[in-house]
């Protein structure tokens, strides 16, 4: 009934080794992850526990056969690539050709922003440490989604949902929402088409890479709704909605609204609050068409014959969400839920009037405004290579080089979290989920942590022949309120384990 639920993000970063265009990205990504782990994890390096991973289980009620799965789907296999758990409860690892940061589990959109921003700082620190290794070269990381040569990499979201909600209802109501959500959450891109060969600017970095409505894949035949059924929680009670259609956002407002509005729509779906789906006649086609029109005037054709712009489609969901919050929470609505509703309405109203009015808040508008300034000053057409370089430089996470960072320094991008909060989140876990237990145990008893995952922490204790698994199946247990005093009171991992199993 609010924006609060267990959620998180997973972001793959683009990587480039300066002066080495033929550098192996898997090797470079491993150098980045390992350099950070070596420098910041003083104790034993805990391995990632793959035992609870089920990437081929489909929410539609079956398992994909391993022999027909694309190798990129087999995320339950330990390929020997760099893979570490951080004291803030996050995971930092190599996902094939990219370094990836997965936030710890959090419960509010603002916390997602905080730990997602902490991920940018972790990646920056990691790249700098890798470059300073003997024989190292400068490594640049980009928080974007495509190399504009036909390759796309992901920025995923995860939301814990009730298992009792029929998956078919999730599909029906989310497809129109995701087709139109990009007007708020898009990161902006120079180039049309997967390889960017057609000239122009579009709202989303990812829209051109989606080919089907529903499916299990994430790197080919990408679906608007991903069906991976890997709850990392009690599977009888929960499912984890794995959202692969979002862009990698640098704007804090874009991330905040991406998470907050989606959380509200999921609450409405769980409550069976949406009376009739706003079914889009041709979702994949319309997803791309909305992205290709930064004026936000393209009319999406619905199955019932109506036509609405992407902004108007979002306004339909906003109107339902306002009524839903009023009916279920009324005067007890929490401040963050009310803030998401207010900001959602504000940006949609201004997008309908003139998208440029949102340049301080939304990534794609900020980027378009910047590009247009260069076009006007230098007389550039959209086919000019300089515009592609500006697009890339916007995503550069180096503070002294990245154009997004420059806009922030100039006070031209609105912020939600402080530098101090982000710096703390690089090392400290959130206090209200199981990530607190994972992070604190790793920080205090790291020498005894053999492995960990979202679902458990595995301890290697003296005097015991086998490793000891501590399950963390409930994402809302293992919080500071549950185990903070216990962890503080124990001097060894043996004492902690004995107390937990007494």
ZAMARGU-4260 file (C-alpha; in steps of 0.2 Angstrom, whole numbers, plus 5000, padded with zeros to 4 digits):
<rodrens>
0) 5000/5000/5000 | 5015/5011/4999 | 5032/5013/4991 | 5040/5002/5004 | 5045/4984/4999
5) 5061/4974/4998 | 5070/4979/4982 | 5087/4983/4975 | 5097/4986/4958 | 5110/4978/4948
10) 5120/4988/4937 | 5133/4982/4924 | 5146/4996/4920 | 5154/4999/4903 | 5173/4998/4903
15) 5187/5005/4893 | 5206/5004/4895 | 5214/5020/4889 | 5227/5017/4876 | 5222/4998/4874
20) 5207/4997/4863 | 5210/4978/4861 | 5211/4975/4880 | 5201/4960/4886 | 5186/4966/4895
25) 5184/4951/4906 | 5202/4953/4912 | 5200/4971/4914 | 5184/4969/4924 | 5192/4956/4935
30) 5206/4968/4939 | 5194/4981/4944 | 5184/4969/4956 | 5200/4961/4963 | 5209/4977/4966
35) 5194/4984/4976 | 5193/4968/4986 | 5211/4967/4990 | 5212/4985/4996 | 5196/4985/5006
40) 5192/4968/5013 | 5206/4965/5026 | 5201/4948/5031 | 5198/4932/5021 | 5189/4934/5004
45) 5172/4925/5006 | 5167/4917/4990 | 5149/4919/4983 | 5138/4904/4986 | 5129/4898/4970
50) 5119/4884/4978 | 5103/4894/4980 | 5104/4901/4962 | 5090/4895/4950 | 5091/4906/4934
55) 5082/4894/4923 | 5066/4892/4934 | 5052/4901/4924 | 5038/4910/4933 | 5026/4902/4921
60) 5028/4886/4929 | 5043/4876/4921 | 5062/4876/4921 | 5071/4879/4905 | 5083/4865/4900
65) 5101/4869/4902 | 5106/4862/4885 | 5096/4875/4876 | 5100/4890/4888 | 5112/4903/4882
70) 5128/4902/4892 | 5124/4920/4898 | 5109/4913/4907 | 5119/4901/4918 | 5122/4913/4932
75) 5122/4898/4944 | 5139/4892/4938 | 5155/4898/4946 | 5166/4903/4931 | 5181/4908/4942
80) 5178/4926/4938 | 5180/4940/4952 | 5166/4939/4964 | 5166/4947/4981 | 5154/4952/4995
85) 5155/4969/5003 | 5153/4975/5021 | 5138/4985/5015 | 5129/4969/5010 | 5132/4972/4992
90) 5139/4961/4978 | 5153/4966/4967 | 5158/4954/4953 | 5161/4951/4935 | 5146/4948/4924
95) 5155/4941/4908 | 5162/4957/4900 | 5157/4970/4913 | 5160/4974/4932 | 5143/4974/4940
100) 5137/4981/4957 | 5121/4974/4965 | 5115/4984/4980 | 5110/4976/4996 | 5092/4973/4999
105) 5083/4989/5005 | 5065/4994/5008 | 5063/5012/5001 | 5066/5021/4985 | 5077/5034/4994
110) 5088/5019/5001 | 5089/5012/4983 | 5096/5029/4977 | 5108/5029/4992 | 5116/5012/4990
115) 5115/5013/4971 | 5125/5029/4972 | 5137/5021/4984 | 5139/5008/4970 | 5146/5022/4958
120) 5158/5027/4971 | 5164/5009/4974 | 5166/5007/4955 | 5176/5023/4954 | 5187/5018/4969
125) 5190/5001/4961 | 5195/5007/4944 | 5207/5019/4952 | 5215/5005/4962 | 5216/4994/4947
130) 5225/5007/4937 | 5238/5009/4951 | 5243/4991/4951 | 5260/4987/4944 | 5258/4988/4925
135) 5241/4995/4926 | 5233/5007/4914 | 5220/5020/4916 | 5202/5011/4917 | 5187/5021/4913
140) 5170/5015/4919 | 5153/5021/4911 | 5136/5020/4919 | 5127/5017/4903 | 5119/5003/4893
145) 5126/5002/4876 | 5143/5003/4866 | 5133/5010/4851 | 5140/4995/4841 | 5125/4984/4844
150) 5130/4978/4862 | 5119/4982/4877 | 5122/4978/4895 | 5109/4979/4909 | 5103/4989/4923
155) 5091/4978/4932 | 5079/4981/4947 | 5072/4968/4959 | 5056/4969/4969 | 5049/4956/4981
160) 5031/4952/4978 | 5018/4940/4985 | 5018/4923/4977 | 4999/4923/4978 | 4998/4937/4964
165) 4995/4928/4948 | 5010/4931/4936 | 4998/4934/4922 | 4991/4949/4931 | 5008/4956/4933
170) 5011/4954/4915 | 4995/4962/4910 | 4997/4978/4920 | 5016/4980/4919 | 5018/4980/4900
175) 5009/4996/4897 | 5018/5004/4912 | 5035/4999/4906 | 5032/5004/4888 | 5028/5022/4895
180) 5039/5023/4910 | 5054/5028/4900 | 5048/5045/4898 | 5053/5047/4917 | 5067/5035/4918
185) 5076/5035/4902 | 5095/5039/4902 | 5094/5046/4884 | 5104/5041/4869 | 5112/5048/4853
190) 5108/5035/4839 | 5093/5025/4833 | 5093/5006/4832 | 5104/4994/4841 | 5120/4999/4833
195) 5115/5017/4833 | 5118/5019/4814 | 5102/5030/4811 | 5104/5048/4817 | 5094/5056/4830
200) 5091/5056/4849 | 5080/5045/4859 | 5074/5044/4877 | 5080/5027/4882 | 5097/5018/4880
205) 5088/5001/4881 | 5072/5002/4871 | 5079/4996/4854 | 5086/4980/4862 | 5069/4973/4867
210) 5061/4960/4855 | 5047/4951/4864 | 5034/4954/4877 | 5038/4940/4890 | 5052/4928/4892
215) 5066/4921/4902 | 5081/4928/4893 | 5091/4943/4897 | 5104/4945/4884 | 5095/4939/4868
220) 5077/4940/4863 | 5076/4952/4878 | 5058/4953/4885 | 5049/4968/4892 | 5043/4956/4906
225) 5057/4944/4912 | 5051/4928/4920 | 5066/4922/4930 | 5058/4914/4946 | 5072/4916/4958
230) 5065/4923/4974 | 5080/4923/4986 | 5066/4921/5000 | 5053/4908/5005 | 5047/4903/4988
235) 5030/4898/4995 | 5027/4916/5000 | 5036/4927/4988 | 5043/4929/4971 | 5056/4942/4966
240) 5051/4952/4950 | 5067/4954/4940 | 5065/4969/4929 | 5078/4971/4915 | 5070/4985/4905
245) 5077/5000/4914 | 5091/5011/4910 | 5106/5015/4921 | 5102/5031/4929 | 5114/5044/4935
250) 5101/5056/4940 | 5095/5053/4958 | 5077/5059/4954 | 5076/5047/4939 | 5082/5032/4950
255) 5070/5038/4964 | 5055/5039/4953 | 5059/5023/4943 | 5059/5013/4959 | 5045/5022/4968
260) 5032/5022/4954 | 5036/5004/4950 | 5034/4999/4969 | 5017/5008/4969 | 5011/5000/4953
265) 5016/4983/4960 | 5006/4986/4976 | 4991/4990/4966 | 4993/4974/4956 | 4995/4964/4972
270) 4979/4972/4979 | 4969/4969/4962 | 4966/4988/4962 | 4968/4991/4943 | 4951/4987/4936
275) 4956/4985/4917 | 4973/4984/4909 | 4979/4998/4898 | 4983/4985/4885 | 4995/4991/4872
280) 4991/4984/4854 | 5010/4981/4849 | 5020/4983/4865 | 5038/4981/4857 | 5034/4992/4843
285) 5027/5006/4854 | 5041/5004/4867 | 5053/5009/4853 | 5042/5022/4846 | 5040/5031/4863
290) 5059/5031/4865 | 5062/5038/4847 | 5051/5054/4851 | 5059/5065/4863 | 5045/5078/4861
295) 5034/5065/4870 | 5020/5067/4857 | 5020/5050/4850 | 5002/5042/4852 | 5002/5024/4858
300) 4988/5013/4851 | 4979/5003/4864 | 4970/4987/4861 | 4953/4995/4863 | 4957/5008/4849
305) 4961/5023/4861 | 4977/5032/4858 | 4988/5040/4872 | 5005/5048/4873 | 5018/5039/4884
310) 5015/5053/4897 | 4996/5051/4897 | 4998/5033/4899 | 5009/5037/4915 | 4996/5049/4920
315) 4983/5035/4920 | 4994/5025/4932 | 4997/5040/4943 | 4978/5044/4945 | 4975/5026/4950
320) 4990/5026/4962 | 4983/5042/4970 | 4966/5035/4973 | 4974/5019/4979 | 4985/5028/4992
325) 4970/5038/4998 | 4959/5023/5000 | 4971/5012/5009 | 4982/5024/5019 | 4973/5041/5019
330) 4980/5052/5032 | 4992/5039/5037 | 5002/5039/5021 | 5020/5040/5024 | 5031/5055/5018
335) 5041/5045/5005 | 5025/5038/4997 | 5017/5056/4996 | 5034/5063/4989 | 5034/5050/4975
340) 5016/5054/4970 | 5020/5073/4970 | 5036/5071/4960 | 5028/5059/4948 | 5014/5071/4945
345) 5026/5086/4944 | 5037/5079/4930 | 5023/5072/4920 | 5014/5089/4920 | 5030/5097/4914
350) 5034/5084/4902 | 5017/5087/4893 | 5020/5105/4893 | 5038/5106/4888 | 5051/5091/4892
355) 5065/5104/4894 | 5057/5110/4910 | 5063/5093/4918 | 5081/5096/4914 | 5086/5097/4932
360) 5078/5081/4936 | 5078/5068/4922 | 5093/5060/4914 | 5087/5060/4896 | 5081/5078/4897
365) 5097/5084/4905 | 5107/5075/4892 | 5097/5082/4877 | 5098/5100/4884 | 5117/5098/4885
370) 5118/5090/4867 | 5107/5104/4860 | 5118/5117/4867 | 5133/5110/4858 | 5123/5108/4842
375) 5117/5126/4843 | 5135/5132/4847 | 5144/5122/4834 | 5131/5119/4821 | 5131/5100/4823
380) 5119/5088/4815 | 5114/5072/4824 | 5127/5062/4813 | 5142/5071/4820 | 5153/5060/4830
385) 5156/5073/4843 | 5138/5071/4849 | 5141/5052/4852 | 5157/5057/4862 | 5147/5069/4873
390) 5133/5055/4876 | 5147/5044/4882 | 5155/5057/4893 | 5139/5060/4902 | 5140/5043/4908
395) 5159/5044/4913 | 5159/5041/4932 | 5175/5051/4935 | 5170/5067/4944 | 5183/5077/4934
400) 5177/5070/4917 | 5159/5065/4918 | 5147/5078/4911 | 5133/5073/4923 | 5146/5076/4938
405) 5149/5094/4930 | 5130/5097/4930 | 5129/5092/4948 | 5144/5103/4953 | 5135/5118/4944
410) 5119/5115/4953 | 5110/5110/4937 | 5104/5093/4943 | 5093/5091/4958 | 5100/5079/4972
415) 5091/5069/4985 | 5105/5061/4996 | 5121/5069/5003 | 5139/5064/4999 | 5141/5059/5017
420) 5127/5047/5016 | 5134/5039/5000 | 5151/5038/5007 | 5144/5029/5023 | 5134/5017/5012
425) 5150/5011/5003 | 5154/5002/5019 | 5139/5001/5030 | 5124/4990/5026 | 5106/4996/5027
430) 5099/4992/5045 | 5081/4986/5041 | 5085/4970/5030 | 5095/4954/5031 | 5109/4964/5022
435) 5113/4971/5040 | 5117/4953/5046 | 5127/4949/5030 | 5137/4965/5031 | 5141/4966/5049
440) 5146/4948/5050 | 5158/4950/5036 | 5165/4966/5044 | 5167/4959/5061 | 5170/4940/5058
445) 5177/4941/5040 | 5191/4928/5044 | 5177/4915/5048 | 5165/4919/5033 | 5169/4905/5020
450) 5155/4911/5008 | 5138/4920/5007 | 5124/4924/4996 | 5107/4933/4997 | 5100/4918/5006
455) 5114/4913/5018 | 5130/4916/5027 | 5142/4901/5028 | 5154/4900/5042 | 5170/4891/5044
460) 5172/4887/5062 | 5187/4879/5072 | 5183/4862/5078 | 5170/4858/5066 | 5173/4846/5051
465) 5160/4855/5040 | 5155/4872/5035 | 5140/4879/5045 | 5126/4888/5035 | 5116/4902/5043
470) 5100/4904/5033 | 5094/4921/5029 | 5078/4916/5020 | 5067/4930/5027 | 5073/4947/5019
475) 5066/4957/5034 | 5075/4947/5047 | 5093/4949/5051 | 5090/4968/5053 | 5099/4979/5066
480) 5083/4977/5077 | 5084/4958/5076 | 5103/4955/5078 | 5112/4971/5081 | 5115/4969/5100
485) 5119/4950/5097 | 5133/4954/5085 | 5140/4968/5096 | 5140/4956/5111 | 5149/4942/5102
490) 5168/4942/5101 | 5170/4927/5089 | 5160/4919/5075 | 5159/4903/5086 | 5150/4913/5100
495) 5138/4921/5087 | 5134/4904/5079 | 5131/4896/5096 | 5119/4910/5101 | 5110/4909/5084
500) 5108/4890/5086 | 5105/4889/5104
</rodrens>
